[in-house]
Amino acid sequence: MRTHYCGLVTEALMGQTVQLCGWVNRRRDHGGVIFVDLRDREGYVQVVCDPDRPEMFKAAEGLRNEFCVHIKGLVRARPEGTTNDQLKSGKIEVLCHELTVLNPSVTPPFLLDDDNLSETTRLTHRVLDLRRPYMQNNLMLRYKVAMEVRKYLDEHGFVDIETPMLTKSTPEGARDYLVPSRVHDGQFFALPQSPQLFKQLLMVAGFDRYYQITKCFRDEDLRADRQPEFTQIDIETSFLSEQEIRDMFQGMIKHVFLKVLQIDLGEFPVMPYAEAMRLYGSDKPDLRVKLEFTELTDVMKDVDFKVFSAPATSAGGRVVALRVPGGGEMSRGEIDGYTDFVKIYGAKGLAWIKVNEVSKGRDGLQSPIVKNLHDAAIQAILQRTGAANGDIIFFGADKAKVVNDAIGALRVKIGHSEFARKSGLFENRWAPMWVVDFPMFEHDEEADRWTAVHHPFTAPKDGHEDWMVSAPEKCIAKGYDMVLNGWEIGGGSVRIHRADVQQKVFDALKITPEEAQVKFGFLLDALQYGAPPHGGLAFGLDRIVTLMTGADSIRDVIAFPKTQRAQCLLTQAPSLVDEKQLRELHIRLRNPQPAA
C-alpha cells in the first residue's frame, strides 16, 4: 500500500513512482491545479493534482482537512523559487496519478497548526492533538530516548525483568492507589509507587544487574511536573560502590543526550546536600542561575529588627541574603510582586535593601529596614554579599525550611526573568550535577518523629550506623540525586544489605519489629540469605524527555496524560461503576451517587 513515508520523500527519489498514505493537512486550489499537503508521522510532502486526470482530480476536489488518503504519483522537482528549505521533502513534489480516500473526516474541532489551544481542548481531543507535528516529534524523541537507554544498559550487562503491578500496600511514602480483591473479601492490592523492594529482592536472587522501564503510581497532590502514573527507568546493581554506580549512570545519561540530541553534557559537578542548601536553599539547584545565598544568621542575633533577630536566635531558624547585581533598577511594583510570590512558600514578607552608594555605608542604602540594623550588621551584609552600587539585596528570615523554599524559589524566578537574561545572571546551557550526602532522616514536627529522607532502605555512610538511634540528625546517607537544569531527573542510593543495620533504621523511625515484619517481612527475611551489597537509582523518563524537548509540562511528552485533578478528559476516567461490579468486590459506597 505504501512505499515511502511522506516526510522522507526527497530528491534522491526523483523520477520514481511512489505510493504514500497519510492525512490531508491542507488543500489549496490554484487556478485549476490542486495542491495537497500530505502528512504522516515523518512529516509533509506536497502533492500536485492536475485536471488532465479527471477521475483523480474530482476526488481531489472533495478532499478536506484530516481525510485519510492513499496516493500514487511521480516524484519531480519543484519549480524554481517554490522550494521549502524547512522540509526534508522541500525540493520535490509528487505529481498525483491515483488518489483514493481511505476514510473521510468530519470537520476537526480545531486547526492542527493552531498553537493557542487550551489544555482542556487538547486533552479532550487528544487523538487529534497527537497528530500535531509538535506532539509527534515529542513522542518520537521519547521513543529514541528509551531505545538508547535500553542499548546502553544491554551493553553493560543489565537484564530487563518485570516486577508486579499488583502488590502490597506500604503506606510509608506517597498515598497508594488501592485495588480491591474480588476473591479475598475486604483485602486490597496496591499499585506500585516504585519497584523498590522487588528490585532489591532480585539482587538477593543473584540477577546482579536489573533494569525496567516501568509505570509507577502515586496518589499525591499534583503539580506541573507530576502525574498519578509516570514512567521510571528503574535500575539496580550488585557489587558496585556508590562512586561506581554514579559513574555508570552519568555515562548512561551522557550517552543518551549525545545519541539523541548530539549534545555533550560534559562533566557533572558533585555537590554535598548541605552545600546545596547553604548556597541555593534547594536540593536540586538550577546552576544556570548565577545567584547565591549569603548566610547572615550569626550577625542578626542582636539587631533591633525582630523579623531578623527572632529567627536568628531560635532553634532551626535562618537568615539569608540574596544579592541581585543591577537589581536596584527594579520598580516598587516588581518588588511587591516578588513579595507576594514568596508568600506562596510560607514567607511572611520580603525585606530588601537597594544599594545606591556602597562607600557611604548606611547613608548609601535605601530601605525601610536600615534604621533597625546596627553598623556591624550593615557592614557584614555589604561585605559578605559583595554588594556594589546599583544592586538590590533581598532577605529571608524564618524557619530554615521556609527560608530555603521561599528564597530558593525567588532565586529561580528572578534568575529566569527577562531582567536576569539581559543582565547575564542566567547562562543558557545544560547544567547537570550530582547532589550527594543526603541526611538519612528529617524531623517531622507534627508527628514528633524522624522520617526517612529517601526511603527506609537507604544505607548510612560507613561509621554512621550507631548514630541512627543516638543522633539521627548527624546521620548521612549513601544517597545521590542527578539534577539537570533545576529538575531532579534521577535519584537513588546504596541499599542496606544486612538485616541488623536495617533493624537500626526501623528503630530510628520508631517502626517496631512487629510492624516491620508485617510491612516489609519478605525483604527482611530475604536479607538473611547472604544478600549482596547493592544499590541503584531510578530516572524519571517523563522529566528527561520534557527537558530534552523544551516542553512546558510533562503532559506534553506523555501520550495520554491526566490533568492536574488526576482525570483523563479523553476517556472521562475515573468514572462510576455499576452496583454489580461493586458487589463482586465487596464494596459499598459511603456516599452513594444520585441516579442520573
Helices and strands as residue ranges (DSSP letters): G 6-8, G 11-13, E 17-30, E 33-40, E 43-49, H 54-61, E 68-77, E 92-103, H 119-124, H 126-129, H 133-155, E 159-160, E 178-180, E 188-190, H 196-204, E 209-217, E 229-238, H 242-261, E 270-272, H 273-280, E 293-295, G 297-300, H 306-313, E 317-324, G 327-329, H 332-343, E 351-355, G 358-364, E 365-366, G 370-372, H 375-385, E 392-399, H 400-415, H 418-423, E 432-436, E 441-444, E 449-452, H 467-470, G 472-474, E 479-484, E 487-494, H 499-508, H 513-527, E 534-540, H 541-549, G 554-557, H 579-584
